[in-house]
């Protein structure tokens, strides 16, 4: 009985933390320049010689044809509110034929509401649904536990999120991250679905992507700096609890991470064969277009869809229209053509690419020369 009571107490605390994360994520302001996508400028083509309806935004991903290269990023699960959020977003995913990830299934392992995750697949039958677990939890899990998470929502892939800084800034977070690479290697050999490795808002470097690619990982979600800032969220949580030292530490790391734009290029530098998902502060169809021209294959968004749930509106038509406009104005009829659209890298982004010796996939991407 004592063990059961502890388990219930732990689950309740985790549920409260997840709900608090959602609430703070909506209330904190964003660093709108933090993605560095503003340092990438398309070359405008004033004579497009096409029509907006001639633009094809479709892509193939995880065995499905999507209407546009958009993923509703992982946000929530495990609570009654999470079920409502996931149900609403799953309807958007199915309606518009875009992919969707569920929030961390850590709560599901602890006996959280399985239905809050499963509802996504029950509604979104014809699009990819992505399962999700943190790397800190993964190292302690049995293979059959991982398979249960995947099968419970008929997932098309498993996302393993790397969030060391976020864990370290939580009073209840994990502090031991040893053995994760070996676990990922084991799962690649044993699982029937692909693995996606993703960050949560601090970006992926070429070094990490290279290491994981050698293990066999083929899909990476960079989740760079510039979107949801977990250091800022944990700063607010620490303040509310009177944890002064932890709040000061969280503030110290508010600007930590690789901005989304250079993180896309870091990941793509490793291989042209991998799939790169750009996320972290993408808010518009133009953001997605820039991300693809910089080396991504798809764009992931979280906050625009969380706001859509709160305000009960559908942001997808607007995002896709913006993407189409960007494609028309760069004379691109397809996403494959967009990957070769003329684009100029300026300022901090150009300096990062030069200093890191990064290779650009796009043959029509130009790096602004250094000033004398």
C-alpha positions in Angstrom: 0.0 0.0 0.0 2.8 2.4 0.8 4.4 1.8 -2.6 1.1 2.4 -4.3 0.6 5.6 -2.4 4.1 6.8 -3.4 3.4 5.9 -7.1 0.1 7.9 -7.0 1.8 10.9 -5.3 4.5 10.8 -8.0 2.0 10.6 -10.8 0.0 13.5 -9.4 3.1 15.7 -9.1 4.1 14.9 -12.7 0.6 15.7 -13.9 0.7 19.1 -12.2 4.1 19.8 -13.6 3.0 19.0 -17.2 -0.1 21.3 -16.8 2.1 24.0 -15.3 4.5 23.7 -18.3 1.6 24.3 -20.7 0.3 27.3 -18.7 3.7 29.0 -18.5 4.6 28.2 -22.1 1.6 30.3 -23.2 2.3 33.1 -20.9 6.0 33.8 -21.3 7.2 36.1 -24.1 9.5 34.7 -26.9 12.8 35.9 -28.3 11.4 36.6 -31.7 14.9 37.1 -33.2 16.3 34.0 -31.4 15.9 31.5 -34.3 18.3 33.5 -36.5 15.9 32.8 -39.5 15.9 36.6 -39.9 19.5 36.3 -41.1 18.4 34.2 -44.1 16.8 36.2 -47.0 15.3 34.7 -50.1 16.2 36.3 -53.5 12.8 37.8 -54.7 11.7 36.8 -58.2 9.4 39.5 -59.4 8.5 37.6 -62.6 7.3 34.2 -61.2 5.6 32.9 -64.4 3.3 30.6 -62.4 0.1 30.6 -60.3 -0.5 30.0 -56.7 -2.6 26.9 -57.4 0.3 25.5 -59.4 2.4 25.2 -56.2 2.7 21.6 -54.8 3.5 21.6 -51.1 3.1 17.8 -50.6 5.9 15.6 -49.2 6.4 12.0 -48.2 7.2 11.2 -44.6 7.1 7.9 -42.6 5.3 6.2 -45.5 2.5 8.8 -45.8 1.9 11.6 -48.3 1.4 14.9 -46.4 -0.3 17.9 -47.9 2.5 20.1 -46.6 5.8 19.6 -44.8 4.3 20.4 -41.4 4.4 18.5 -38.1 2.4 19.4 -35.0 5.2 19.1 -32.5 4.9 17.0 -29.3 3.3 19.0 -26.5 1.3 17.1 -23.9 -0.4 13.9 -22.7 -1.3 12.0 -19.5 -4.0 14.3 -18.1 -7.7 15.1 -18.8 -6.8 18.5 -20.3 -4.1 16.8 -22.4 -6.7 14.6 -23.9 -8.8 17.7 -25.0 -5.7 19.3 -26.5 -4.6 16.2 -28.3 -8.1 15.5 -29.6 -8.4 19.1 -31.1 -5.0 18.9 -32.7 -5.5 15.4 -34.1 -8.6 16.7 -35.9 -6.4 19.4 -37.5 -3.8 16.8 -38.4 -6.3 14.5 -40.0 -8.2 17.2 -41.8 -5.1 18.8 -43.4 -3.0 15.6 -43.8 -0.1 16.8 -41.6 1.9 14.8 -39.1 1.6 15.0 -35.3 3.6 14.0 -32.3 2.3 13.3 -28.8 3.8 14.7 -25.6 6.2 12.7 -23.4 4.7 9.3 -22.6 6.5 9.3 -19.3 3.1 9.7 -17.5 1.6 6.8 -19.5 4.4 4.6 -18.0 3.4 5.8 -14.5 -0.3 4.9 -15.1 -1.4 8.2 -16.6 -4.4 8.5 -18.9 -3.5 6.3 -21.9 -6.5 7.6 -23.7 -5.0 11.1 -23.7 -2.4 9.8 -26.1 -4.4 7.1 -27.9 -7.0 9.6 -28.9 -4.6 11.0 -31.5 -4.4 7.8 -33.5 -8.2 7.2 -33.1 -8.8 10.5 -34.9 -5.7 10.9 -37.1 -6.0 7.6 -39.0 -4.3 8.6 -42.2 -1.2 10.6 -41.1 2.0 9.8 -39.2 1.6 9.8 -35.4 4.8 9.9 -33.4 5.4 8.4 -30.0 7.6 10.2 -27.5 9.9 9.4 -24.5 12.7 11.3 -22.9 16.3 10.0 -23.1 16.6 10.2 -19.3 13.7 7.8 -18.9 14.7 5.6 -21.8 17.9 4.4 -20.2 15.9 2.7 -17.4 13.2 1.1 -19.7 12.8 -2.4 -20.9 12.4 -3.1 -24.6 8.8 -4.3 -24.0 7.9 -1.0 -22.2 9.1 1.0 -25.2 7.1 -1.3 -27.6 4.0 -0.8 -25.4 4.3 3.0 -25.8 4.5 2.6 -29.6 1.8 0.0 -30.0 -0.6 1.8 -27.6 -1.0 4.6 -30.1 -0.1 2.7 -33.3 2.8 5.1 -33.8 4.6 5.5 -37.1 7.9 6.4 -35.3 9.4 6.9 -31.8 10.8 10.3 -30.9 13.5 10.2 -28.2 13.9 13.7 -26.9 17.2 14.9 -25.6 16.6 17.5 -22.9 19.6 17.5 -20.5 19.4 21.2 -19.6 15.7 21.1 -19.0 16.2 18.1 -16.7 19.0 19.8 -14.8 16.9 23.0 -14.2 14.0 21.0 -12.7 14.1 20.3 -9.0 12.5 16.9 -9.8 14.6 16.4 -13.0 17.0 13.6 -13.8 20.7 14.2 -13.4 22.2 11.0 -14.8 22.4 10.6 -18.6 24.8 7.7 -19.0 24.1 4.7 -21.3 21.6 6.5 -23.6 23.7 5.9 -26.8 23.8 2.2 -26.1 20.1 2.1 -25.5 19.4 3.9 -28.8 21.6 1.4 -30.6 19.7 -1.5 -29.1 16.3 0.0 -30.1 17.4 0.7 -33.7 18.1 -3.1 -34.0 14.9 -4.2 -32.2 12.1 -1.8 -33.0 9.8 -2.1 -36.0 9.4 1.7 -36.4 12.0 4.4 -37.1 13.6 6.5 -34.3 13.5 10.2 -34.4 16.0 12.0 -32.1 15.0 15.5 -31.2 16.0 18.3 -28.9 13.4 20.4 -27.0 14.6 23.9 -27.7 18.4 24.1 -27.4 19.3 22.7 -30.8 21.4 19.8 -32.2 25.0 20.1 -33.2 26.8 18.3 -36.0 28.8 16.4 -33.4 25.7 14.9 -31.8 24.0 14.2 -35.2 27.2 12.5 -36.4 27.4 10.3 -33.4 23.8 9.3 -33.6 23.9 8.8 -37.3 26.8 6.4 -36.9 24.5 4.4 -34.5 21.9 4.2 -37.3 19.5 7.2 -36.6 18.2 8.7 -39.8 15.7 11.3 -38.7 16.6 14.4 -36.6 14.4 17.1 -35.2 16.7 20.0 -34.3 14.3 22.0 -32.0 16.7 24.9 -31.9 16.8 28.0 -29.7 14.3 30.6 -30.4 11.0 28.9 -29.6 9.8 27.5 -26.3 12.5 28.3 -23.7 12.5 25.7 -21.0 15.1 27.6 -19.0 12.7 30.5 -18.8 9.8 28.2 -17.9 11.8 26.5 -15.1 12.9 30.0 -13.9 9.2 30.8 -13.4 8.5 27.5 -11.7 11.5 28.0 -9.4 10.3 31.5 -8.5 6.8 30.2 -7.6 8.3 27.7 -5.3 10.8 30.1 -3.6 13.8 28.2 -5.0 16.1 31.2 -5.3 19.3 29.4 -6.2 17.6 27.3 -8.9 15.9 30.4 -10.3 19.3 32.2 -10.5 20.8 29.2 -12.3 17.9 29.0 -14.8 18.3 32.7 -15.6 22.0 32.0 -16.2 21.1 29.6 -19.0 18.2 31.5 -20.6 20.3 32.3 -23.7 21.9 28.8 -23.9 21.6 26.8 -27.1 22.1 26.7 -30.9 19.6 28.9 -32.7 17.3 27.1 -35.1 18.7 28.3 -38.4 22.3 27.2 -37.7 21.1 24.0 -36.1 19.4 23.1 -39.3 22.6 23.6 -41.2 24.6 21.7 -38.5 22.4 18.6 -38.9 22.3 18.8 -42.7 26.1 19.1 -42.8 26.4 15.5 -41.6 24.6 13.8 -44.5 22.3 14.5 -47.4 20.5 11.2 -46.8 19.1 11.9 -43.3 15.7 13.6 -42.7 16.0 16.9 -40.9 13.0 18.4 -39.2 13.3 22.1 -38.4 11.5 23.2 -35.2 12.1 25.8 -32.5 10.3 29.1 -33.0 8.8 28.4 -36.5 5.6 30.5 -36.6 4.8 31.1 -40.3 4.9 29.4 -43.6 7.8 31.7 -44.5 9.7 30.3 -41.6 9.1 26.8 -42.9 10.2 27.9 -46.4 13.4 29.3 -45.1 14.1 26.2 -43.0 13.7 24.0 -46.1 16.0 26.2 -48.2 18.6 26.0 -45.4 18.5 22.2 -45.3 15.4 20.9 -43.6 12.8 18.5 -45.1 9.9 19.5 -42.8 9.0 22.1 -40.3 7.6 21.4 -36.8 5.5 23.8 -34.8 4.1 23.8 -31.2 3.1 27.1 -29.9 0.9 28.1 -32.9 -1.1 25.0 -32.4 -1.3 25.3 -28.6 -2.7 28.8 -29.2 -5.0 27.4 -31.8 -6.5 25.1 -29.1 -6.9 27.9 -26.6 -8.5 30.2 -29.2 -10.3 27.5 -31.1 -9.1 28.4 -34.6 -7.3 26.6 -37.4 -3.9 28.0 -38.3 -3.0 25.5 -41.1 -4.6 27.3 -44.1 -2.7 30.5 -43.2 0.6 28.7 -42.7 0.2 26.7 -46.0 -0.8 29.9 -47.9 2.3 31.7 -46.6 4.5 28.7 -47.7 2.9 28.8 -51.1 3.5 32.6 -51.4 7.2 32.1 -50.5 7.5 29.3 -53.1 5.8 31.3 -55.8 8.1 34.3 -55.2 11.2 32.1 -55.5 9.9 30.3 -58.6 9.5 27.0 -56.8 6.7 24.6 -57.8 7.6 21.8 -55.3 9.3 21.3 -52.0 12.2 19.7 -53.8 12.7 22.9 -55.9 12.4 24.9 -52.6 15.5 23.1 -51.3 17.4 24.8 -54.1 15.8 28.2 -53.9 18.3 31.2 -54.0 18.8 32.4 -50.4 21.4 34.6 -48.8 22.9 34.0 -45.4 23.7 37.3 -43.5 25.2 38.5 -40.3 25.4 36.1 -37.3 24.2 33.1 -39.4 26.8 33.6 -42.1 29.5 34.0 -39.4 28.4 30.8 -37.6 28.4 28.8 -40.9 31.9 30.0 -41.8 33.4 29.6 -38.3 32.0 26.0 -38.0 33.1 25.1 -41.6 29.6 23.9 -42.4 28.5 22.6 -45.8 25.3 23.8 -47.4 23.0 21.4 -49.2 21.5 24.1 -51.3 23.7 25.0 -54.2 22.0 28.4 -54.5 22.6 29.4 -50.9 25.1 32.3 -50.7 27.1 33.3 -47.6 27.7 37.1 -47.2 31.4 37.8 -47.5 33.2 39.0 -44.4 33.8 42.7 -44.3 37.4 44.0 -44.6 
